[in-house]
């Protein structure tokens, strides 16, 4: 990692939408899009287009775009390009994955889900379990800290457990569970671990082999990419050993999990967005994977200081309560304001040009389990590569007016 300080001003200059006068503290709803990504998508849309697989120039161009996207996502998580499945959205891909793995989940089998996970990595598995009679066990959060204690994995994962679905980091409270502990336990009984990394990228340097995940799901909007998602299989041969969902009877490998055609222009933007992440630290050198590690390490050092400032600033407001204090986390948090429902807090902040995440869909089962939704819900904010201390001050200033 470079010894130079993270250059947030340079990063902000690469993202045109930040000139709109708003404070964007809502990266969980999608980070702002770099100019390079927008230009790549626009250029690809203007070029001649055709489905991959043909002999002509536009078809070969489309095939090259798909191949480059697989390589970029593989670099992001330390996987094999042959194991990268591309699709319109990570939630859709997880739903198709659940359909493919449904034959493993019948009467007499079980799966483990987590209260920390978003609905995208919960609802598909619940549907399959209900349809085929698999038993569902829940990993619960510790109420005070919002940690997901790993000691419960040994009890929850039984010899009949076929699958566990687990987040790499909560996009609501930021808690990062012990994924490797879960992986080791589920593998002891011959099960699979599906990890949703939407809350972890780009905050953490992901490594599918270190995590031990069998499948990782990522979503490009979480780091400023276009509306596309991906699944990465740690062992690409698994793709040919599970039932296909593709409509193409001749599909092989990753294509067996891809339904319908690709949006080639968006996939071109996906590659550029990962290149953008790799270039956050201007002095980063080496392969893209190496530059990603350097850039994300530099970003983490910047975010560590900024997030500490955010926590201390919110703690100074007596009417504000931050939900959870997990020591292992990404720079995302949710909070409540005493006596003020979350929708009114969000409206007040929006009136002052501060974008946050709120609403009945925000937090889902986690905030239900904590009882927060019964008290009016919570506001979620997070840091991005372009977040500044000034923006934190603006948030605190306008929250103080609610006291």
VOGU-3710 file (C-alpha; in Angstrom, 3 decimals, decimal comma):
1> xxxxxxxxxx> 0,000/0,000/0,000  1,158/3,515/-0,797  2,144/5,754/2,096  0,337/8,686/0,472  -3,003/9,894/1,850  -6,121/8,901/-0,030  -6,909/11,688/-2,526  -10,658/12,140/-2,118  -10,612/15,411/-4,093  -9,199/13,605/-7,134
11> xxxxxxxxxx> -11,846/10,895/-6,841  -14,655/13,455/-6,573  -13,402/15,131/-9,728  -13,959/11,873/-11,624  -17,683/11,678/-10,744  -19,775/14,400/-12,463  -22,990/13,839/-10,488  -21,304/15,092/-7,319  -21,696/18,590/-8,722  -25,451/18,512/-8,121
21> xxxxxxxxxx> -25,217/20,200/-4,724  -26,386/17,148/-2,765  -24,625/15,239/-0,004  -24,788/11,599/-1,104  -24,669/9,389/1,986  -26,733/6,631/0,374  -24,222/4,311/-1,357  -26,334/1,330/-0,264  -28,864/2,528/-2,844  -26,078/2,711/-5,438
31> xxxxxxxxxx> -22,878/4,725/-5,467  -22,575/7,673/-7,803  -21,307/6,672/-11,244  -17,831/7,716/-12,447  -17,602/9,565/-15,744  -15,431/6,804/-17,218  -18,201/4,262/-16,639  -20,853/6,477/-18,244  -18,642/7,119/-21,262  -17,868/3,432/-21,708
41> xxxxxxxxxx> -21,552/2,493/-21,654  -22,436/5,319/-24,048  -19,678/4,342/-26,481  -20,747/0,695/-26,416  -24,366/1,629/-27,116  -23,292/3,647/-30,150  -21,300/0,766/-31,626  -22,872/-1,962/-33,742  -24,265/-4,702/-31,548  -24,958/-8,387/-31,960
51> xxxxxxxxxx> -25,264/-11,504/-29,842  -22,003/-13,258/-29,084  -21,193/-16,470/-30,940  -21,163/-15,249/-34,534  -18,284/-14,771/-36,961  -18,834/-11,090/-37,789  -17,146/-8,136/-36,131  -19,977/-6,960/-33,866  -20,549/-10,488/-32,576  -16,860/-10,917/-31,782
61> xxxxxxxxxx> -16,935/-7,521/-30,053  -19,826/-8,675/-27,853  -17,990/-11,887/-26,986  -14,916/-9,882/-26,026  -17,023/-7,625/-23,765  -18,470/-10,638/-21,944  -15,039/-12,237/-21,537  -13,563/-8,987/-20,197  -16,415/-8,621/-17,710  -15,861/-12,151/-16,405
71> xxxxxxxxxx> -12,151/-11,435/-15,972  -12,820/-8,144/-14,154  -15,268/-9,687/-11,680  -12,855/-12,574/-11,107  -10,133/-10,050/-10,259  -12,476/-8,279/-7,848  -13,054/-11,400/-5,727  -9,914/-13,423/-6,477  -11,805/-16,042/-8,459  -11,595/-17,845/-11,778
81> xxxxxxxxxx> -13,178/-16,112/-14,825  -14,652/-19,493/-15,802  -16,723/-19,378/-12,618  -18,268/-15,937/-13,202  -21,992/-15,829/-13,994  -23,298/-12,493/-15,312  -26,835/-11,172/-15,152  -29,146/-8,200/-14,860  -29,174/-8,088/-11,068  -27,666/-9,998/-8,171
91> xxxxxxxxxx> -31,114/-10,585/-6,628  -32,309/-12,208/-9,856  -29,163/-14,319/-10,057  -29,609/-15,505/-6,476  -33,202/-16,458/-7,267  -32,048/-18,528/-10,243  -29,309/-20,088/-8,120  -31,916/-21,142/-5,566  -33,945/-22,766/-8,333  -30,894/-24,633/-9,565
101> xxxxxxxxxx> -29,980/-25,898/-6,088  -33,563/-26,753/-5,120  -32,996/-30,460/-5,790  -30,633/-30,485/-2,782  -33,299/-29,120/-0,438  -36,083/-31,580/0,256  -37,712/-33,325/3,215  -35,152/-34,380/5,764  -32,653/-31,679/4,749  -32,068/-28,181/6,064
111> xxxxxxxxxx> -30,591/-24,795/5,325  -29,352/-21,939/7,502  -30,235/-18,291/6,934  -29,159/-15,155/8,771  -31,151/-12,252/10,239  -28,270/-10,047/9,117  -28,898/-10,701/5,417  -30,877/-8,630/2,955  -33,993/-10,144/1,434  -32,191/-10,953/-1,831
121> xxxxxxxxxx> -30,274/-13,721/-0,025  -33,235/-14,829/2,097  -36,494/-14,839/0,112  -35,370/-17,228/-2,682  -34,200/-19,816/-0,155  -37,390/-19,521/1,909  -39,474/-20,127/-1,207  -37,489/-23,239/-2,088  -37,618/-24,535/1,496  -41,392/-24,014/1,621
131> xxxxxxxxxx> -41,877/-25,714/-1,730  -39,786/-28,813/-0,990  -40,070/-29,141/2,784  -36,527/-28,303/3,895  -36,076/-27,149/7,484  -34,942/-23,531/7,934  -32,736/-22,541/10,859  -31,878/-18,918/11,633  -28,574/-17,415/12,748  -29,589/-14,603/15,109
141> xxxxxxxxxx> -27,931/-11,255/15,783  -26,776/-10,040/19,174  -29,190/-7,206/19,942  -26,775/-4,750/21,532  -23,926/-4,975/19,014  -25,679/-6,391/15,921  -22,927/-8,992/15,673  -23,752/-12,435/14,311  -22,036/-14,698/16,877  -20,130/-17,494/15,180
151> xxxxxxxxxx> -20,521/-19,883/18,132  -24,067/-20,621/16,956  -22,925/-22,021/13,593  -21,840/-25,348/15,128  -25,333/-25,932/16,509  -27,270/-24,574/13,532  -25,375/-26,543/10,876  -26,405/-30,156/11,258  -25,357/-33,278/9,290  -28,522/-32,822/7,201
161> xxxxxxxxxx> -27,778/-29,160/6,369  -27,250/-28,713/2,649  -26,736/-24,947/2,364  -26,059/-21,768/4,307  -26,706/-18,261/2,948  -24,729/-15,504/4,649  -23,831/-11,873/4,076  -20,193/-10,771/3,954  -21,227/-7,485/5,601  -24,594/-5,975/6,424
171> xxxxxxxxxx> -25,543/-3,009/4,197  -27,782/-1,841/7,054  -25,641/-1,911/10,207  -22,235/-2,743/8,703  -21,566/-5,864/10,797  -19,214/-8,362/9,139  -19,774/-11,954/10,329  -17,152/-14,688/10,513  -17,691/-16,083/7,020  -14,705/-18,432/7,177
181> xxxxxxxxxx> -15,997/-20,067/10,367  -19,338/-20,674/8,653  -17,582/-22,026/5,564  -15,484/-24,502/7,498  -18,508/-25,782/9,404  -20,829/-26,156/6,386  -18,097/-27,931/4,425  -17,648/-30,436/7,268  -21,166/-31,721/6,533  -20,832/-31,507/2,736
191> xxxxxxxxxx> -22,960/-28,376/2,321  -22,527/-25,206/0,277  -22,031/-21,610/1,446  -23,578/-18,789/-0,608  -22,213/-15,362/0,374  -23,871/-12,074/-0,543  -21,059/-9,506/-0,814  -23,162/-6,508/-1,829  -22,453/-4,817/1,503  -18,742/-5,588/1,473
201> xxxxxxxxxx> -17,638/-4,270/-1,926  -15,804/-1,953/-2,322  -15,048/-1,628/1,379  -13,165/-4,911/1,688  -10,559/-6,681/-0,422  -12,586/-9,779/-1,257  -10,947/-13,174/-1,667  -13,320/-16,041/-2,385  -10,707/-18,629/-1,420  -9,894/-17,014/1,936
211> xxxxxxxxxx> -13,598/-16,641/2,711  -14,244/-20,244/1,735  -17,489/-19,322/-0,011  -18,736/-21,690/-2,678  -20,595/-18,850/-4,408  -20,241/-15,090/-3,965  -22,851/-12,636/-5,215  -21,860/-9,056/-6,104  -23,745/-6,069/-7,499  -22,002/-3,440/-9,623
221> xxxxxxxxxx> -24,092/-0,451/-8,393  -22,596/-0,971/-4,931  -19,265/0,370/-6,259  -20,529/2,800/-8,899  -21,077/0,370/-11,747  -24,115/-0,114/-14,005  -27,177/-2,143/-13,052  -25,709/-5,624/-13,445  -24,795/-8,379/-11,008  -22,625/-11,461/-10,883
231> xxxxxxxxxx> -22,236/-14,784/-9,131  -18,750/-16,217/-8,741  -18,329/-19,968/-8,221  -15,127/-20,847/-6,371  -15,018/-24,171/-8,220  -16,119/-23,550/-11,829  -16,730/-27,274/-12,366  -19,718/-27,019/-10,021  -21,489/-25,133/-12,802  -21,622/-28,278/-14,899
241> xxxxxxxxxx> -22,730/-30,439/-11,961  -25,851/-28,540/-10,899  -29,091/-28,270/-12,888  -29,013/-25,557/-15,543  -31,473/-22,653/-15,629  -30,423/-21,364/-19,046  -32,901/-21,568/-21,914  -30,037/-22,665/-24,161  -29,778/-26,488/-24,153  -26,199/-26,233/-25,454
251> xxxxxxxxxx> -24,988/-23,894/-22,683  -21,859/-24,924/-20,824  -20,076/-23,597/-17,732  -21,207/-20,191/-16,487  -23,683/-19,858/-19,346  -25,766/-22,643/-17,779  -26,739/-20,159/-15,020  -27,445/-17,227/-17,357  -31,038/-16,725/-18,466  -31,631/-14,607/-21,575
261> xxxxxxxxxx> -29,228/-12,322/-23,410  -26,650/-9,917/-22,026  -26,750/-6,118/-21,986  -23,348/-5,768/-23,609  -23,014/-2,027/-23,077  -23,663/-2,426/-19,355  -21,137/-5,256/-19,142  -18,570/-2,980/-20,776  -19,355/-0,452/-18,047  -18,968/-3,176/-15,417
271> xxxxxxxxxx> -15,367/-3,758/-16,488  -14,639/-0,023/-16,424  -16,164/0,321/-12,957  -13,796/-2,329/-11,580  -10,898/-0,619/-13,341  -12,040/2,582/-11,600  -11,888/0,834/-8,228  -8,397/-0,411/-9,044  -7,354/3,170/-9,795  -8,661/4,806/-6,611
281> xxxxxxxxxx> -5,055/4,907/-5,423  -3,279/6,733/-8,231  0,101/5,222/-7,372  -1,141/1,597/-7,469  0,850/-0,667/-9,807  0,902/-4,284/-10,937  -1,939/-6,462/-12,143  -5,530/-5,307/-11,751  -5,919/-7,660/-8,787  -2,840/-6,117/-7,153
291> xxxxxxxxxx> -4,042/-2,582/-7,892  -7,431/-3,426/-6,380  -5,733/-4,556/-3,187  -3,637/-1,398/-2,999  -6,538/0,938/-3,776  -9,008/-0,681/-1,400  -6,406/-0,745/1,378  -5,853/2,972/0,848  -9,614/3,575/0,854  -10,014/1,534/4,059
301> xxxxxxxxxx> -7,432/3,674/5,841  -9,297/6,817/4,784  -12,679/5,369/5,731  -11,443/4,170/9,139  -10,705/7,751/10,162  -13,825/9,206/8,548  -16,143/6,574/9,995  -14,704/7,110/13,472  -15,471/10,815/13,032  -19,018/9,977/11,910
311> xxxxxxxxxx> -19,612/7,767/14,957  -18,222/10,326/17,382  -20,283/13,089/15,758  -23,518/11,114/15,989  -22,752/10,077/19,579  -22,526/13,763/20,448  -26,205/14,203/19,538  -28,281/13,045/22,543  -31,382/12,407/20,428  -29,562/10,070/18,025
321> xxxxxxxxxx> -29,019/6,358/18,711  -26,681/4,347/16,486  -27,861/0,758/16,042  -25,193/-1,823/16,799  -21,502/-1,564/17,593  -19,875/-4,550/15,963  -16,056/-4,282/16,096  -15,826/-6,037/12,707  -17,697/-3,916/10,221  -17,744/-1,869/7,043
331> xxxxxxxxxx> -18,396/1,921/7,134  -22,178/1,663/7,105  -24,579/2,325/9,978  -28,210/2,925/10,824  -29,582/5,253/13,472  -32,813/6,496/14,983  -33,838/9,941/16,204  -35,833/9,936/19,435  -39,487/10,764/18,874  -39,108/11,268/15,115
341> xxxxxxxxxx> -40,096/8,513/12,622  -37,454/7,629/10,047  -39,520/8,861/7,100  -39,737/12,322/8,674  -36,000/12,332/9,389  -35,286/11,343/5,785  -37,649/14,050/4,499  -35,979/16,685/6,688  -32,539/15,667/5,447  -33,732/15,597/1,835
351> xxxxxxxxxx> -35,141/19,098/2,253  -31,567/20,060/3,092  -30,148/18,166/0,104  -28,819/15,160/2,006  -29,585/11,741/0,512  -29,982/8,793/2,905  -31,677/5,375/2,816  -34,973/4,784/4,631  -38,424/3,332/4,081  -40,293/0,171/5,048
361> xxxxxxxxxx> -38,063/-1,992/2,834  -34,896/-0,697/4,517  -33,461/-3,210/6,950  -36,290/-5,702/6,541  -36,002/-8,668/8,852  -33,022/-7,283/10,762  -34,759/-4,123/11,953  -37,906/-6,154/12,608  -35,918/-8,528/14,819  -34,395/-5,596/16,694
371> xxxxxxxxxx> -37,802/-3,972/17,192  -36,674/-0,835/15,376  -39,459/-0,858/12,795  -42,030/-0,926/15,593  -40,626/2,444/16,709  -40,717/4,149/13,324  -37,760/2,651/11,478  -34,190/3,795/10,965  -32,033/5,899/8,675  -29,089/4,191/6,971
381> xxxxxxxxxx> -26,000/6,085/5,860  -22,685/4,904/4,511  -19,375/6,145/3,242  -18,238/6,073/-0,367  -14,857/6,805/-1,972  -16,071/10,382/-2,476  -17,406/11,096/1,049  -15,799/13,989/2,935  -15,716/15,286/6,508  -17,646/18,352/5,353
391> xxxxxxxxxx> -20,511/16,088/4,303  -20,521/14,408/7,712  -20,718/17,856/9,285  -23,724/18,701/7,114  -25,509/15,545/8,251  -24,824/16,275/11,921  -25,813/19,931/11,546  -29,244/19,120/10,149  -29,837/16,230/12,545  -29,156/18,564/15,465
401> xxx> -32,097/20,692/14,322  -34,385/17,761/15,152  -33,345/17,750/18,805
//
